[in-house]
Amino acid sequence: MGAGQNLFNTLQTEAGWLVLVGILIVGIYFAIKRKFTEMWATVAVLVIAVGFVFDTEGVKTIFLNLFKSIFR
């Protein structure tokens, strides 16, 4: 593997932990402030973010198929 691939793998691993810690912090914040209605919208955005971070190949495939279906 090249240096770029090694850097990508390292950043992807670190980003995964950062996303999970961020989700935990946001959850604690909403629980303390008791803003449960805002929490559900944030949960939806965070689920999408987790998909982008942990399944990069799947997201790449989805966007590629979407691009092909639009521009063919």
N, C-alpha and C positions, 0 to 999 in steps of 0.2 A: 504494500500500500504506500501511497505517496504521503508527503507531509500534510497536504490539504485534507486528505481523507482522515488521517489521524487527528488533526485539529477539529474536524467536523464531529468525529465520534466523541472526542473529549467534551466539546461544547454541548453536544446533545445530552450526554450523561449529566453534566452539571446543570443544564437547563431543566432537566427533569426534576431534580431535587429542588431547584429554585421555584418551579411551578407548584410543586406539592407544598412547600413551606408557605408560599403566597396564598394558596387556597386555605390552609390552616389559619393564617393570620386574618384573612378576610372573614372567614367563618366565625372566629372569635370576636372580631370587631362587630359584626352584625348581631351576634348573640348578646354582647354587652349593651349595645345601643338599642336592642329589640326592634330592629328594622327588618322584620321578616319578609315584608312585601318586596323590598329592594333586594333582599338576599336571593330570591328566586330568579330574578333577571340576571344577577351576577353569576349564579350557579350555571345558568344556560351558557353564558359567555365563557366561563371557566371550563366547562365540558368541551367546548370547541377548542379552547387553548390546549387542553390536555391531548386532544386528538392530533393537533398540529405538532406537539412536542414529541409524543411517544409513538406516533405512527406516520413518520414523514413519508415513507414510501407509499403508503395507502393514500395519503392526501395528494401526493404527486400524481398518482394514477387517476384519482377522482378528477382533479383539475385538468389533466391531459385529456381524459375522455369527454369532459365538459367542453373543452376548447375544440376538440374534433367534431363534436355534435353541433356546435354553433357555427363553425366556419367551414363546414363541408358542403 
